[in-house]
Amino acid sequence: MLEIRNLHAKINDAEILRGINLTVKPGEIHAIMGPNGSGKSTLSKVLSGHPSYEVTEGEVLYFGKNLLEMEPDERAREGVFLAFQYPIEIPGVSNASFLRTAYNQVRKHNGEEELDPLEFDDLLQEKIQIVEMDKAFIDRSVNEGFSGGEKKRNEILQMAILDPKLAILDETDSGLDIDALRIVSNGVNKLHSDTNAFILVTHYQRLLNYIQPDYVHVLVNGRIVKSGTKELALELEERGYDWIRDEIEAAGAAAGAGA
Amino acid sequence: MKAELSKSKNPYAETFAEFAEARAGETPSWLAGKRAAGFAEFEKLGFPTVRDEEWKYTNVARVAEQVFTAADLAGLDLALAGKSIPFYAESEGARLVFLNGVFVPELSDTSKLNGGIEVSRLSDAITSNGDLVARHLGSLAKVEGRAFTAFNDAFLTDGAFIRVKRGQAIEQSVNLFFVTGPQSDHRSTFPRTLVVAEEASIATVVENFIELCDERGRFGNRTYLTDAVAEFIVEPGANLSHYKVQHEGAKAFHIADTHVSLNRTSVFTSLSIALGGQVSRHQVSVAFGGEGGECRLAGLYLTADAQVADTHISIDHAVPRCESEVTFRGVLDGKSRGVFDGKVLVRKDAQLTNSVTSNKNLLLSNDARVDTKPQLEIFADDVKCGHGATVGQLENDEIFYLLSRGLTPEQARTLLTYGFAREITDGIKVASIKSHLDDVIGARMAKRNTKAQGHDGTKG
């Protein structure tokens, strides 16, 4: 469903992504790991269409269509979802009305009938159980005054409602205590199916104890330098990222020597 | 020589002379004197100009350059007007209606208001409650230095009188409709409200200023002046809630002067909404006269096109242990302009004063502008006072967050604008006013969304 080819992107003239290649098929879970500043969050934001990032080279195909030509809201309606690393607080806008507007936009886009507030409330009551959230959160302003864990659970609730085809979770595990981590992971596992795919962007292996990835990729300096299975994540946990950097340098030196 | 004299004469002098003469003998003498004093002050001052510090940002030259004649009911179909006025559910059995400045008994109905409250037209109250009216009318709204207030005094004919009796709690809101209808182009009205909330009474008063559509259902094609004055006397322990909904026509001038006197442990809560008018101004002056008083003033101005909406607040903490809270929000679109001036004076004796003023503005276009000036003048040493003001546009991060969930840019902006206004709209306890305001915000956003989206007012 997703094909990223030689993707380069920059923000404020700083090149962050320097040639990403990645293929994601329906039903797959990909974990993208890497040290701070490697470009993990940038990749998430570029895929969701954040206006601050400029793609300078490469292409991204989403179900055969050019994703980069689509507006952010169009991407969302086509089933791309980004769970934010830092969910935004929106004072005065209730979770319920926000979610219903979003949900109905997706319905409309898919040629389905929109739900009225009562019908939507039923759906909301059902989905809110997935993230074990208090019902009071529904009427509160979006993320306003939420704790870090509540914000992340709210992201998963939004994901559960919108039922995306491709969900990108940008460091959703950061700042979560063990209970919240379990809830968030359960949510992802419940929502995962043969027809959707997940990209988990994470710094730590911890999340992968709860969610089994099919592939683990290591991002360093804006490139995927190593791909493997979840054993790679365990190795990273144990050994850190330095050995990968060393490997790259060695490979680079070898290539240089060979030239 | 004579011609020269009349040239420099106030353009309303002749009208006033005729007006006063027509009423000679029919009113109590104090009223005639009040009118004469009002006109004398108005004549002395003339309309304010932008050289006047208090009117620096609000240009009323267009008011000064034409002569408005007093509006009346001539040629109006009252039954039709009655059907067109948007009376909301809460006003059934509890309203006074003034059309083109004239009280309309056929459209007014106070049958639901019980004996705990007196609600009548001011001209009746002058007869039935003569002493009370004489004592209070103009006791707060002094004409000195205030041209529009003096102008109102000069042409004072009628208005609303409300007396909430001692110890009475009136659940039903009292709704005043000052409606400007057909035949009002280049005309003026002088609405007047006098409210006396007696000791330990509770009541809610709603002032509505609206324009009626013309025969073809069109709004906003008449240039008229509403020069309104309201006085609220809140006696010890009384609790008075006030709403002012200004939804005048797009070409109207609306100048309102509201005065409040708060006595010991009394509470005044006001919510002022400005939606219409090419130039509108709401001036609120509050004076604390007894310890333990509380005053909460909130408001929302929603402007577009070339509208100017001006809010001037002045709170005088003259006695100890009083609280004031001023919360105004502005949403400005097009080339519109907002003015907020909030003065809080804490006198030497007003120890243990609590006061906070906040004014936040959301600019939806790059051409909109706000001049905001909260001011504190403190002469007491044991007080808690604060003020703050912000002017900003919709946050890109917030918009992107909503877009990332599939909302269109238009939906995102509308939702965020609702969210911004909610701080004020949530405080509206009269449901119909709240839903009216929601509708207006929705309609304004829908209208702007259908326009070219070149100036979307987001941070670049």
HADDOCK unambig.tbl for C-alpha pairs under 7 A between the chains (distance, minus, plus):
assign (segid A and resid 48 and name CA) (segid B and resid 404 and name CA) 6.76 0.50 0.50
assign (segid A and resid 50 and name CA) (segid B and resid 400 and name CA) 6.96 0.50 0.50
assign (segid A and resid 72 and name CA) (segid B and resid 403 and name CA) 5.88 0.50 0.50
assign (segid A and resid 72 and name CA) (segid B and resid 404 and name CA) 5.69 0.50 0.50
assign (segid A and resid 73 and name CA) (segid B and resid 403 and name CA) 4.46 0.50 0.50
assign (segid A and resid 73 and name CA) (segid B and resid 404 and name CA) 5.43 0.50 0.50
assign (segid A and resid 73 and name CA) (segid B and resid 405 and name CA) 6.63 0.50 0.50
assign (segid A and resid 73 and name CA) (segid B and resid 406 and name CA) 4.34 0.50 0.50
assign (segid A and resid 73 and name CA) (segid B and resid 407 and name CA) 5.88 0.50 0.50
assign (segid A and resid 73 and name CA) (segid B and resid 408 and name CA) 5.97 0.50 0.50
assign (segid A and resid 74 and name CA) (segid B and resid 406 and name CA) 6.49 0.50 0.50
assign (segid A and resid 76 and name CA) (segid B and resid 404 and name CA) 5.57 0.50 0.50
assign (segid A and resid 76 and name CA) (segid B and resid 405 and name CA) 5.57 0.50 0.50
assign (segid A and resid 76 and name CA) (segid B and resid 406 and name CA) 4.68 0.50 0.50
assign (segid A and resid 77 and name CA) (segid B and resid 406 and name CA) 5.04 0.50 0.50
assign (segid A and resid 81 and name CA) (segid B and resid 404 and name CA) 6.95 0.50 0.50
assign (segid A and resid 82 and name CA) (segid B and resid 404 and name CA) 6.99 0.50 0.50
assign (segid A and resid 88 and name CA) (segid B and resid 398 and name CA) 6.31 0.50 0.50
assign (segid A and resid 88 and name CA) (segid B and resid 401 and name CA) 6.75 0.50 0.50
assign (segid A and resid 90 and name CA) (segid B and resid 398 and name CA) 6.78 0.50 0.50
assign (segid A and resid 91 and name CA) (segid B and resid 419 and name CA) 6.08 0.50 0.50
assign (segid A and resid 92 and name CA) (segid B and resid 419 and name CA) 3.73 0.50 0.50
assign (segid A and resid 92 and name CA) (segid B and resid 420 and name CA) 6.05 0.50 0.50
assign (segid A and resid 92 and name CA) (segid B and resid 422 and name CA) 5.57 0.50 0.50
assign (segid A and resid 92 and name CA) (segid B and resid 423 and name CA) 6.88 0.50 0.50
assign (segid A and resid 93 and name CA) (segid B and resid 415 and name CA) 6.70 0.50 0.50
assign (segid A and resid 93 and name CA) (segid B and resid 416 and name CA) 6.81 0.50 0.50
assign (segid A and resid 93 and name CA) (segid B and resid 419 and name CA) 4.74 0.50 0.50
assign (segid A and resid 101 and name CA) (segid B and resid 407 and name CA) 6.93 0.50 0.50
assign (segid A and resid 102 and name CA) (segid B and resid 405 and name CA) 5.76 0.50 0.50
assign (segid A and resid 102 and name CA) (segid B and resid 406 and name CA) 5.44 0.50 0.50
assign (segid A and resid 102 and name CA) (segid B and resid 407 and name CA) 5.40 0.50 0.50
assign (segid A and resid 105 and name CA) (segid B and resid 406 and name CA) 6.22 0.50 0.50
assign (segid A and resid 105 and name CA) (segid B and resid 407 and name CA) 6.38 0.50 0.50
assign (segid A and resid 106 and name CA) (segid B and resid 406 and name CA) 6.54 0.50 0.50
